Amino acid sequence: MAPQARDKVFISYSHKDKKWLDRLQTTLKPLVQKRVITIWADTQIKAGTKWTDEITGALSSAKVAVLLVSQDFLASDFIVDHELPALLGAAEKDGVTILWVALSACLYEETDISKYQSVNDPAKPLDELRGPALNKALVNIARQIVAAVSPSPPAIPRIPRPATQPWPANRNKQGYLIAITVLLVLGLAIAYSRIPRSVTPLTTAAFSDDFDVFNENRWSLPPSGWTMESDGRLHLRNAPAIAYPKGLNFRDFVMSFHLKLTDAGGAAWAVRVRDSGNYYLFYLSGREGLFPGRVNAYIVKDGKFDPKDHFNSAPALVQLRAGGQYDVEINSRAGLIESKIISADDGRSINLMSFKDPDDTFPSGSIGFRTVGLETFSVDELNVIPPEEQPK
C-alpha cells in the first residue's frame, strides 16, 4: 500500500486552550474555504469513533504541524507522551514542518519544542495582546502557515476596496483643485529631495570570488572579524563591521554563495551596501543564535544597528546545524529582495524571506557579510550576476 499523502495542517492543542484554537481556525477560515489548506484538529472526531485511530491517521497525513504552546499544553500528558513524539519523529524522518504558536509564557525552553521555529515572538505571547494587535498577530501566523504548506503560497483573499465615488456635483471644485495643486507641489519636493546628488553608474558585469587567491584590494575589510584560511574560504567570527567588495553598484541581480556553519548560530549577509554604515542586512539565526529559528531583515542607516529592531521577521523553515553546508541564493528585482537556502544534506530548496522596503532606502549598492551575534561561518563560491549577464 502506498504511503498516505501528507497534505494537511495538524493542530495540536490543550483542551483548556480551545478558545485559541477557535480564534486561529476563524482566521484561517478563508483559506479553508478557498481550499488553499486543509486543517485537522480533534474537534473533527465524531462521537462513537475510536479517537486514538482518528488522531493517528491525522498525524500520518500531516504536512505541517501547528503547536499551540502554553503552560497547559506542556502539562498535558497525552500531548507530551503521544502527539509530540509522533510529530517530532515525523519532522525528523518525513520532513513534516513544525510550527509553534506562543499562547502564553511557559517553559518551552526546557522541551524539544525549542529546537523549532515559533511563528510569533515568545516574548510577546498571544495572551498579552489585545484588539488590533492580536488580530494582526493571528493574520501573520496564518500567512506563515500557508508559506509552510506551499513554497509559493497563493495570496490570502482580501476584501475588495469599495468603488471610487464620483466627483461631487455640488462641491466647490476650486477647493479640490487647490488641494491637488498643493499635493503635487509637495510630491515634487519630496521626489527632488530623494534624487542622489552624485549618481554612481550601475554595475553591468558579473562579480565573482572563490577566495582561493584572495585579493584584499577588491574588498573593503574591517580591521578584525574576518580571516582567510587554508581551505580557501572567507571566515567570519565576531565581525560586527561589514566586509564588502569595492566599486560594485548592483540594483537588480542574482547573488549566490556557498555557506558553511562552524556552529549552529547562523549567518548574516548584506545587499545594496552603500558604505560601511548603510545597507540592507539579513540575519539567519540558528538554534544557537540570538533569535532561534528566525530570519530577520534590517535597514542599517548611518551605522546604527540594534538586533532587536528588525524591519521584518519570519520563521526560518530550515534546521541549521553545526558543520552544515548550504547554498544561499538572493534575487533582487524591481525593489523586491527574495532569498532561499538549499541544504547539502537533502537538496531541499526553502524560501527564507521576501523583503520589500517601501521607501527604497538603498536603491543600489554592493553586497557583503558580517556577524550579528556569536555565530561563526564561512563563505565561498560567491557570484553576483546583473540582468545584463543573466541567461535570456
N, C-alpha and C positions, 0 to 999 in steps of 0.2 A: 504494500500500500504506500502510495506517495505521501511524503510528509505534508501535514496541514500547512496551508499558506499562512504566513504571518502578515496580516494586513489591518489589524485592529489596534485601537488605543485602549489599554487596560488601565483602569483607575483603581488604585489601592488606597483604602482609607479606613479610619476607625469609625465605627457607627456613631460614636459620640461627636464626630465632626461632620455629620451628614449635611448640616446647613452649608458647609463649604463645598461639598460635592454638588449640592443643588446649585449654588452660585456659579461654579465652574461649568456645569452642564448647560446652564442657561446662557452663559457667554459663548459656549461652543455650538449652541443650537443652530445658528445659520449655516455653519459648516456641515453639520449632520444633515440638514435639510437639502443642501446642495450636493450631498454625497461626496464631499471632499474628504471626510474622515468617518470612520465607524467606531463608536465608543462602546466599551463594555464595562459595567460595574455590577456589583452583586445585587443591585436593586432590580436587575432584569431576571433574576431567578424566580421562576413561577412556583407557587405553592404546590407541594406534593412531589416535586422533583428532587433528585439526590443532589443537594447543593455542592457537595465536595466534587462530584463529577463535573458539574457545571463550571466550577472555578478552575478545575484542572484543564478542561477543554478551552476555556477562555485564555488561560495562561499560555497554552501551546500555540495559540493563534495571534498572540500579541506581537506587534512590530515595535510599538512604543509603550513603555510603562510609565505612568504618571503617579508618583507617590505623594499623597497629601500628608506631610510630616508635621506632627505635633507631639506634645507630651503623651497624649492618649494613643497616638499611632505607635510610638516607641514602646508603650506599656502593654500593647496587645500581644498576648502570647500566640494567638493564631497567626497574626501577621508576621511576627518575628520567627516563628517556628515553621511556617508553611509557605506563605506568599512570598516573603522576601527571599528565602533561599532559592525558590524556583525562578523568580525574576532575575536575581543577580547571576544565577547559573546560566540562564538563557542569554544574558548580556555577554558573558564570557564565551559561551560556546556558539551561539547563533547570531550574535550581533544585535540583539534587541537593545534599543536605546532607552536608557534610564534617565528620566527627568524627575526632579522632585520640587515640590512647592513648599516653602516655609510658611506654615499656617500660624505658628506661634513659637516663642522662644523655647528651645529644648536642647537636649544634649546630643544632637545629631553627630557632633564631632567624635563621640565615643562609639560610633557604629560604622559599618561599611558604607553607609549612605554617603558619608563624607567624601568618598572616592569619586562620586558622580556629581554632575553639574546641577546646580539649582537654577530654576527659571525665574526666580526673584531673589532679591537680596535678603539673606537670612538675618541680617542686622535690622531689617525693616519688614518683619513678617506681616502677613495679611491682616491679622487681628489687631495690628496697630494702625491700620489705615481706615479712613472713613470717606464716604461720599465720592466725589470725582476722583480722588487719588486711588481709592480702591477699585473703582471701575476701570481706570486706566491700567492699573496693575493686572487685572484679570484679562483685559484685552491683549496686553503684551504677552501674558502667559499663553493665551490661545494662539497667538501668532507663532510663538516658539514651538508649540506642539505641532502645528501644521508644518513648520520647517523641518521638524524631525521626521514626520511621516513621509514627506516628499522633498528631495533635494532641491527641486524647483517648484515651490508651493504655489498653487493658484491664489489669486488675490482674494482676500476676505471680502464678501459682498459688502458694499457700502450703500448707505441711504442716499438716493439721488438728491441733488440740490433742487430747491424749488425754481420754477421757471422765472427768468428775469421779468420784472414788472415793466410795462410800457411807460414811456415818458409821460409824466403827469400833464394833462392838457391845460390845467388851470393854475399851474405853478409859475413862479417867476423864473423864466428861463435865463434871465440875465444873471440871477444869483448862481445858477448852475454853471454858467459859462465862466464866471469869476472864480468859482471854486475849482473848476477843471484847470483853468489857467494857472492858479496857484500851485496845484498838484504837479502840473507839468514842469513848472519852473523848479520846484523842489526836487523833482525826479532828475532833471538835467543836472542840477547842482550836485546831487549825490553821485550820479554817474561820473561826472567830471572829477569829483574828489577821489574816485577809485581808479582813475586812469594812471598807470605807473608812469612816473616822470622819466624813467630810463628803461627802455624795453630791451630785454635780452632775447636774441633770436632763439627759437625753439630748436632743440637738438633733433636732427633728422637721421643721424646714423646710429646704428646699434652700439651698445656698450656691453662689454663682457670682461670678466676677470675670473680666472680659475685659481688664482693665488699660488700657482706653482712657482712662479718667479714674481714675487711681489714688488711692484713699483710704487714706492711711497709717494713719489711725485704726482701720481694720479689722484691721490686721496688727501682730503683734509682730515687729519687724525688728531684726536685728543691726546694730551700728554700721558695718559695712563688708561688702563682698562682693556687694551687690545694687545694681542701678540700674534706673531706668525710662527708656527711650529713646524716640525719636520714632516708632518702629514700634509703640508701644503694647503692649510685651511686658515681662515681668519677666525681667531678665537676671541670671545668677549666674556669678560668677568669683571664685575664691579666697574662698569663703564657707564656712568650717568651722563656723560657727554657723547654726542653723536659722532660717528665716523662716516664720512660720505665722500664720493668721488667729486673731484673739482670740475667745474666748467660744463656740467650737464644741466639741461633745462627741458625736461620732458613734461608734456601735458597728458596726451593720450599715449598709452604704452602697455605692453605686456611684460611683466617682470617675473623672473623665476630664479630660485636658488635652492641648493641642497642644504638642509638643516640637520645638524646632529646635536642632540642634547647630552650634556655631561651629567646633568641631574634632571629631576622632574619639575624644575622650576618654570620652564617655558622659554620664550624668546620674544624679542621685540624688533620691529623694523619700521623705517620711516619712508614716506614718499613725499614728493613735491617739496623737497628741502630747499628753502631759500638761503639759509645760512645756519650756523650752529644753534641759533635760538628760535627758528621759525620753521615749522614743518608739521605734517600730519604723522602721528605716531600710533602704531598698532601693537598691542601687548597681548600675546597669547600666554595665558597663565596656566601652568600645570598644577598638580595637587600640592606641590611644594612652593608654589608661587604666592603672590600677595592676594590673588583672587582666584582660588582653586576652581578650575573648570569654566573660566570665563575668558572671553576675548573682548578687550576694551579698546576704544578709539579715542584719541586725544587731539586737540588742536593746541600745539605748543606755540605760544606767542611771546616774543621778547624774552625768551629763556625761562619763562615762568611755567612750572610744571608741578602738579600735585597728583600723585597716582589715584587719589580718591575722587578727583574732579574730572571724571571722564565725560566725553561728549556723547558717547554711545556705548552700550554694553550688551553682550549676547552670550548665551551658553556656548561653550566650545564642545561640539559634538565629536570630540576625538580624545582618546585616552593617551596622554603623553607619559612616556616612561624614560627613566634614566638610560642613556645609551641608545635611545630610539632615533631612527633616521627617517626623514620626511622630505618630500618635495613641496615647496610652497610656491604658489602662483598668484600674482596680483594683476588684475586687469583694470586699467583706468581709461574711461572713455566718457566724454560728454559730462564730466563732473561727477560721475559715479565710480567709486573705487570698490571693486569686489575682490575678495580673497578666498582661496581654498587651499586645502592641505591634503597630501596623498601620503599615506603611511607605506613605508617599505615592507612592513610585515605582511599586509594583505592586499595592498594596491587600491584600497578604497579611497575614493575622492570625496571629501567632505567640505561643504561650503562653510566658511567661517563667518563672514560678515559682508553685507552690502552697505557701504557708507557714502553719504552724500552731505556735503556742507552747503546749506542753502545760501550762505554768504560768499561761497567760493573764495575763502580767505587766502588760499595759496593756489593760484591758477596753474602754476607750473613750477618745476624745480628738479632737484636731483633725488637720489634715493640714499638710504643709509641704514646703519644698525647701531644699537645701544642696548643697555640693560635698564630695567625698571626696578627690580628687586635684587635678590641674591642669585638669580638664575645664571647658569653658565652654559654657553652654547658656542657652536662654531658654524661657519657658512662656507660654501664652496660652489663652484659652477654657477656664478652669478651672471645673469643675462637680462638686459633691458632692451626691448625692441620697440621702436616707434612705429606708427602706421605705415610710414614710407618703406619700412623694411619687412613688413609682415606679408605673408603669402596672400595673394589675391584670391 
